[in-house]
Structures are given as C-alpha cells and as structure tokens.
Amino acid sequence: MSGKRFNVGKAVNTHEIRGELKIVAQTDFPEERFAKGSKLLLVDPNEETNVLPVTVQTARTHKNVYIVKFQGHDNINDVLPYKGWLLQVADEERKPLEEGEYYYHEIIGCSVVTDEGVELGTVTDILAPGANHVWVVDRPKGKQVLLPVIDDCILDVNVEEKRIRVHVLEGLID
C-alpha cells in the first residue's frame, strides 16, 4: 500500500436505524466509489491516523446525498461514531483514467497560462454546476476567473508539469 489516499466523500449524518450513513460525494465517480464491494476508508478528520477500512454493501442516492451501508455495520450504533468522518480511497483502489480525464487533485494547483502566454493564476477549486465543470482560477491581482471545461477554452493540460494552457473566451475576464 502506497499510503496515498484521496477524499471521495464525507459522512454527514446517519440514516434511519439500519446502519446507513448519509454521504456527501466529493468525487467525479460516485457510481464507482459507492458501488457494492467498493473498498473505502473511513478517516477521522481530527486524527488522520485513525482509519477504518470498510466495504460498501449497498448505496443509493437520496436528496443529493448517497445513503451508504457498509458490511458489518448493521445498526445506527455501529455507524454513529463516524458522523463527520471523511471517506477516502487508497491510491491502489483507483482505476486509471482515459485520455483527457483527470482527478481533481491533479488539476488543483496547476498554473494557468493563456494561448497568448499570459499567466492567469492557479486553479484552486473545481465546480460542477451543470453541463460541464468549471475550474476556479485565483489570480495574483484581480478577480477570480471561472474557466468552463470545454474544448473551446481548455487547450492543453499537462498534469506532470502542473500547467494548463487555455483560450480565454470573450467575457471571461473583466
């Protein structure tokens, strides 16, 4: 085990009395992460060495959260202590992505440069408001830039060099 772990959700509350947790997903792949048999880690946010390996028994969506039941946790008392804990996936449990797909942690922290060579700033967040993702770029001076993740705007992503080349569409920068 490499030791690298990545957040995929947060347990925000219990659900009913059968040992289910309400999970706010923090992943682009919730169907994969919360599929039956998926191996995840419950991690205490106050003491990250306090880790409990779990396996998904069932999962379903309900009002913008996932209701997840883990094997061996059959009543509310089994899961109550994990309210507020993070759900993480170990690096070796992640599947390789296809060409042109990236994990959040690979994009956040990348420097953004326009096709004209102007340094825009650094990606600090990723939003998923609808049809496409939006990368939030903090600029050294000026307002944040919200870059739509579409082919017309994102020209090249180099995660090894932590560099993204973009074409700034009209109206994106005031």
N, C-alpha and C positions, 0 to 999 in steps of 0.2 A: 504494500500500500504506500503510495507516494506521500500521503499526508495532506495533499491539496484538497480543499473542499469548497463547494460553491453553493450559495444560497439558492433555494428553489421555492421557498415559502416560509410563512410564519403561522404558528398555531395561535389564533386569536381568541378562541373560546372552545368550550365543549359543546356537543350537540346531543341532546336527549340523554338517555341513561345507558346506552349500549356500548360505550367506549369509543365514540366517534369524536373527532376534533374538527373544528372549522379552520380551514387553512386558506390564507390569502396567498395566492400563487405569485411568485416572483421569478417566473421563467417563461420563455417563449414556447416551451414544450410541456405544458401541464398534462396533456393526454398521455405522454410518455412517462413523465415523472411520477404521476399518480396512478399508473396502470397497475392492475393486480400483479403482484410478485415483484414490483419495483423495490429495490433496496435503497433506503434513505437513512439519514442520521438525524436524530433529534438532538439539538445542541442548546445548552443553557447559555443565553446571551450574556449572563453575568460571570460565567466561568466556562470558557470555551473548551476546557479540558473535560468537562462533564458532558459526555456524549453517549447516547443510547442508539445502537443500531436497530432499525425497525424494517419490517417488510409490509408493504401495502396489501391488505386483504380485500378491501373494497373502496371505491371512491365514486363520487357523483358531484355534479355542480348544483348549487342552490343559492340563488340571490347573490351572484358574483363571488361566491367562495366555493371551495371544494370541501365536501364532507368526506373525511377520510377515516377509515378504520384500519388499525394495524393488527397484524396477527398477534395473538396472546394478550390483547388488551380488550377485555370483554365487558367492562362496565365503567361508569363515569369515574369511579375512584381510581381506576388504573391510569386514566389519562389526565385527570385534574391537575396533577403537579406540572404537566408540560404546557399549560396555558402560558403563552408569551414566548415559548421557545422557538428557535429557528429550525427549519427543515433544510438540510443540506444534502448534496450528493457528492460522493467521493469522485475524484478525478477519473479513476478507472471504470466507474459506472457510466460515464458519459459516452455517447456514441459519436463517432466522427461526423462532422457536418459536410454537406455538399458544397461544391464550389460556389462562392458568393454568399455563403451563410456564415454568421459569426455569433459567438457567445457575447453577452453583454460585457463581461469583464475584459474581452478583447478590444472592444470599441471604446469603453470609458477610459479616459486618459490619453487617447490619441490626439495628436495635434492636427489641426485642420488648416489646409492651405488651398487658396483658390487656384483655378486654372491659369490665372494671371500672375501667380507667385506671391500673392498677398497672404500673410499669416493671419488667420481669423481668430484662433484661440484653441481651446481644448474641450473635447467632449466630456461633459460632467454628468449627464443623465440621458436616459432613453425613455421616451413616452410612447404609449401605444393607444392613441385616441380613436383610431378607426381603421380606415383602409390601409394605411401604411404607418410605419414607425416614424418618430421624429427624434432626431438627435439634438440635444441641447448643448450649444457651444458657448462657454464662458469666454468673453473677450477681455483682454487686459484693460482696455478702455472702451466704454460704451456698453450698450445693452446686449443681453444675450441674443444669440441667433438661433432660431429654430429651423433646422435643416430637415426637410422631408426626405425620407429614404426612398427615393425614386431614381430611376436611371438618368433622367434629365439633370439631376442635381449631384448625385454621388458618382464621381467618375472613376475613382480608384481607391481601394482600401488595402493598406499594407500593414497587417497586424504585427509582423515581425519588427518593422521599423516604427510602429505606433504612429503612422502618418496616413491621413486621408486627404485626397485631392477632390475638390468639389467645383461645380459651376454654380455661382450664385445667381439664382433666378431673380428676375425683377421684383422688387418689393420686399425681399427677404431682409435686407439691411436698410435701416432708416438713415 
